[in-house]
Amino acid sequence: MTSPQPTYGPQFKGFPAGGAPLTREEIPAQGWNLLRGDLALPLAVLKRSALQHNLHWMRDFCAQRGLFLAPHGKTSMSPELWQMQLDAGAWGISFATVFQAAVGARHGVPVLLIANQVIQRAELDALALLHAEQPGLRSMFLVDSVGQVDAIEAWASGRAFRGRFEVLLELGIAGQRTGIRTAEEARQTAARIAASPVLQLAGVECYEGTTSYCDHAKDRATVQGLMDRVEAIAREAIAQGWFAHDEIILTAGGSAIFDLVAERLTPDLGRPVRGVLRSGCYLTHDHQRYTRYLCCVGERLNLRETLKPALEVLACVQSQPEPGLALLSMGKRDVAYDLDLPQPVWRSDGRGGVPQSVPPHWRIDALNDQHGYLRFDASAPRAEWPQLGETVASGISHPCTTFDKWRWLPVVDEGYTVVDAVTTWF
């Protein structure tokens, strides 16, 4: 069961007013160019060349280490981008909720890794329905307590459910997110899962992303401690016969220090091990937060080049009310601001001019719902002032909370001509 192909039309912000709805295949023939001002701003766009670079970079990173990739689909919630990732060799797609996983399944994702606890009755109902609709589908979710197992069995006792959900034992870090804190709790929960008539233990999961500091020694010590625990419980589960399959899944990997967990995802356990990275932000990367993290990854791996920013938000200079201040047509409804404010990266005259780097004294220091406050040095030459009507492109920090503000994103070539488009399903 797959969802119908979406159409693009004036219901999407940035799409030409009065334009006829278009299929994805019809988009390139429109010849829209963002440097000419063919589409209204603000508009979030994806750069095709950077997307392709990032897809190939992560594919090669995993292949060189014998790892599999299940990138976090919640980053974009875009079926078109998921398909690009699957076409580039991804084993499956990770999600944070059953709703998200259902969107993935109905768009052809074959393996769903729900990197979160499933405990609500309504979510268990939805997951069971999804498997009834698609018998060949594979899904798994996280368990981090005996109480969660009890709740799932209580749900099953009131249903005609006769299957068994695959689950992963989650290990967590004190003071951080979900996940088991102690070795004894891990043993108790793994044994309880193995004895359950409605669950089967497929592997062990953890998430290290909230502990990254761009401090090589500190990050490595934290990851090593966490992965030591993963390996220890995996060995005990093998010894006790708690795993349901011969192949064991070990999975970790946010988008910041995935290189460190990658070193520990395929230990010699005497059984086949599928090491799975779940990094999600790698596809579009960003200009700020993850750029800093990937500089550290590059230092550890001695690489000159890692990932490239593929996501930009374009806005128009709509007002210059006083020296040193210009207002952009881009605000909290259009761009992420949860980790860092957007960063101006290039400017163009809005009439087809070639993009130029912005002066170093330009910065965005505040956002309203629909406005961005662009500050600049009023003592600089007038040529370095923002000009009314010109286009300013900003790099973002944290792609997840930019994607969720858009229902479509054009994909552009190096000259900012629209060559493709994707949708989002938040």
N, C-alpha and C positions, 0 to 999 in steps of 0.2 A: 504494500500500500504506500503510494507516494503522493505528495501534495501536488496540485496543479502548478504549472509554471507561472510565476508572477508576471504581471504587466506593470510597466513603469508609466506614470502619468502625472498630471497636475496635482494629484493628492500628495505628492512628495515635494517637500520644500526644495527649491532650487531647480525643479523641472520647469520648462517653459510654460507660462500661463496660456491656457487655451490650446495647448498642444494635444494631439491625438495620443491615446495610450500606445505604447510601444512594447514589443517583446525585447528580450535581451539581444536577440540576434539582429534586431533592427536598429539598435543604438548606434553602432559605429557608422552606419550610413548617414546619420544626421550631420556629421562633420562639425560638431560643436567644438569650439576652442575657447578655453577659459581665459587665455591671455587677451582675446578679443572682446571678452565680456558677453559671450553668447548665453551664459547661464547666470541667473541671479545669485548674488552672494548674500550671506555666507553659504559655503558649501564644503563639506568634507570630501576629500578625494584620495584615491590610492594611486601610487606610481607603479606602473606595470614592471618596469625594469627592477625596482627594488624588491617587489614581491617575488619575482622569479629568482633573484639572487638569494633571498632569504630561504625560499623553498629548497633550493639546491644546497645551500650551506648546511641547513639542519639535516637534510637527507644524508649528506656525506658525513656529517658529524656522527650520526647514529650508525651508519653503515660501517664506518671505520672501527667502531667499538662493539659491534655485534648487538646493538640495541634496537628496540622497536619504539615507534613514536605513536602516542595517542594524544595529540595536542588538545589543549583545553578549548572546547568550542564556545564556551561562554564569553571568551574574549570578543568575538565578532558576532556570534549568533547568525552567521551568514552561510546558508547552504552552498552558495557558489564558492566561497572560500574553503569550506570543508572539503568540497569535491576536489579543489586544487590540491589540498593537502593529501587527500587519499590518492589522487593520481600521482603525486610525488612519492608515494610509498608508505604513507601513514598506515599503521595496522588498524587503528580505530580512532574514535574521537572521544575525548573526556567531556563530561558535563557536570554541573553542580546541582541540578534538580531533575526530578523525573519529567517535569514539563519540558525542560530543555532537551533531555534525552529523547522524548517522544517526537519533538520537532526533527531531531537528527534521524531517528529511525524512519520517519515518514518521508525523509529526503534521501533515503538509500544508504545511510551509515550502517555498516554491518556489525560493528562491535562498539558497544556503548560502555564507557567506564564512568560511572557516576561517582565522582570523587567527593562523596559526602555521605552522611548517614541518611538512610531511608527508614522512617519509623511511623509516619502518619498513616492512618488507615486509608485516607483518600489517595495518597501517593502509592501505597502498596496495591490498591485497587487498579490504579492507572498503569502500573508496571505489569501487573498480571494481564490486564487487557492488551497491552502492547505485545506481549508474548503470545497471547491467543491469536492476535491478528497476524503476527509474523512468526511462525513456528521456528524458522531457522535463525532468528535473531539471537545474538549473544549479548548479555548485559551483566554487569556486576556492580555492586555498591559496597560502601564501607560499613563495618561494624566495629564499635569501640567499647561495648559493655555487655555484660550478661543481661542487664535490664532491657537492652534493645532486642536481644534474641527473644526474651520472654514476651515483649510487646508484639513482635512479628508472629510468634507462634499463637498468641491470643487472637490476632487478626485472622490467621489461617483457620483457626478452629471454628470460626463463624462463617467461613466461605467454603465454596466447593473447590477450593484451590488444591490441586494434586501435584503440582510441580515442585521444584526446589530452586530457589534463587542462589546464584553464585555470589559470593561475597569475598571481600578482602579484609583482613584484620588490620585496623589502623593503629599505628603507634604515633603518639604525639609528644610534644615538648612542654614541660611545665610552664605555665603562664601564657602559653600560646593558644592555638586553636584546638579543634577536636583531636581525639586520639588518646589511646591508653597511655598512662603515665608510668606504670611499674611493670616489672617482669612478671610478678605474681598475677596481676590482673590480666596480662597478656595470655599467660598459660590458662587461666580459668576461662577466659572468653573464647580462646581457640578450641579448648576441649568442649565447651558448651555448643559452639557452632558445629563441630564435628558430630555431636550427638543429636543434633536437631533434625527432625524429619522434613523441614521445609528449607533448610539452608545447606550449602556445601562450600567449604573453604577452598578458594582458588589461589590465594597468595597473601602477601603482606604489602601494606602501603604505608607511606609516610609523606610528609610535606615539609620541606626545609625552608621555603621561601620567606617566611616571616623572620628568619634569623640572619638574613644577609646584611652585611655592613660594609662591603668593599674593603674589608680588612682580611688579607690573605690568611694570616695565622688564626684569627678568631673564627672566620668562616670555615676553614678546614677542620678545626678542632670540633666545632659544633656538628658538622656533617659526619665526621668520623664517629663521634659518639652516637649519633642517631643511627647510622648505618650498622654499627656494631650491634645495636639492639635488634635491628631488622634481621641481620644474619643469625643472631643467637636464637630468636624465636622461630625462624624458619628451620633451623637445624633441629630444634626440639619438636616442632610439629612433624617433621619427617620421622623422627625417632618414635613418636607416639602414634603415627598413622593418622594424623588429623587432616591432612590435605586430601581433597577428593580426587585429584587428577595426578597423573605422573608428572606432567609439566607444572612447574610452580611459577607464578607471576610475582615479581618484585617490581614495585613501581614507586617513583618519586619524581621530583623535578619541576620546580617553578620556572620562571624565566630569568632568574638572576644568577644563581650559582649552580645551575644544572650540570656544569662540567665536573663539579666535585662529587655529586651523587652518582654521576655516570661511571665513575671509577669503581663503584661498589655494587652495581646492579646485576652483575653476573658472576657471583661467587661460585666456587666449586662445591656444590652440595651433594654430589653423587647422583643428582637427578637433573633432568632438563630444566633450565631456568630461562624464562622469558623476561628480560629486563626492559621495562617500559618507561620512557620519559614522557611527561605530560606538559611540557612547556607550551604555553599558548601565545604569549605576546611576541614570540620570535617572528611570526609571519609579517607583521607590519612594523615591529620594533617601535622605537620612539626617538625623540630628539633630546630627551633629558634623563629621566630616571633610569631607564634600561640602557641607554647609551653609556651612562657611568658604570653600571654593572658589567656591561660587555667589554668595557675597557679593561676591567679587572680580569674577566675571562681571557681576553687576549693576552694579557700579561702572563697569566698562569700557563697558557698553552703556547706562548711565544708565537702569536699570530699577528700579522700586520693588519689583516682585515677580518672583521667578523660580520655582524649584521648591519643592514642599512635601513634608515627610517623610510617607511613607505606611506605613511599617513600624514596628511597636511590638512589644515582648515584655512580656506581662503576667505577673506573679508574685504569689504570696501571701506576706504576712508570717507566717512559720511559727514564729518564735522571737524572743524579746527577752531574751537571757540576762544582759545587764548594761547599765547606763546607757550610752547612746551607741552601742549596737550592736544591730541587728536583722538577722536572717537571712531572706533571700528564697528562695523555692523555684525559683530560676533560677540556672544555672551555665554552665560551659563547654560542656556538651552542648546548650545551648539558645540561646546568644546569642554574637555575634561579640565577640572580645577581642583580635584581632591588631593593630589600629591604635589603638583607644581602648577603655576600659571603658564599659559601658552607662551611661546618664545618666537618673536618675529624672525623669519629667516630670509625672505626675499620680497622685493617689491617690483611692480610693473605698472605701466601707465594706464592699464585697463583698455587700451585701444590696439593691442597686438604687439606692444613693445616687449623686448627680451627681458626676462627677469634679471634683476640686479640684487646683489647682497644688500641687506639693510645696513645703515650706519651702526657702529658698535654702541652708540649711546641710546638707541631705541630699546624700550622695554615695555612690557605690559604689566602693570602693577595692580590692576583691579578689574573685576568683571561685574556687570549687572546682568539681569536676565537676557538682554539683547544688545548690550554694549560692552566693548573692550576699551579700557583706558590705556592708550598708547602714549607714553611719556618720551620726550626727546629734549635734547639740549637746545634751548632757544637761542643760545649764543653761537651755534654752529651756522655755517653758510646756509642760505635759503634752499639751496639744492639738496641739502640733507634733511629738510623738513618734510614730513608727510604732506602729500598733495591731495586736495579734494578729488574724489572719484577714482584714485588709483587703487590697485589691488595690493593687499599685503597678505602674504602666506605665513602662517605660523606653524611651527612644530609643536607637538604635544608631549605630555608626560602621562603615561598610563593609557594605552589604547582602549582598554575595556570600557572606561567611562566616557570615551568619545563616541565609540560605536553605538552605544545605546541611545544616543540623541539623534540618530539618523535612521530612516527607513530604506534609503538607497545611498550608494556611494558610487559616483563615476570612477572608472579606471582610466588613467591618462598615460599618454606616451611622453617622451622627453620634451616635446613641444607643447604639452598640455592640451593636446587634442584628445577628445573622449573616444576611447577604443573599445570600451566594455563597461559593464556596470554590475553591481551586486546588490542584493537586498539583505535586510536584517529582520530577524523574527523574535524580537524581545517581547 
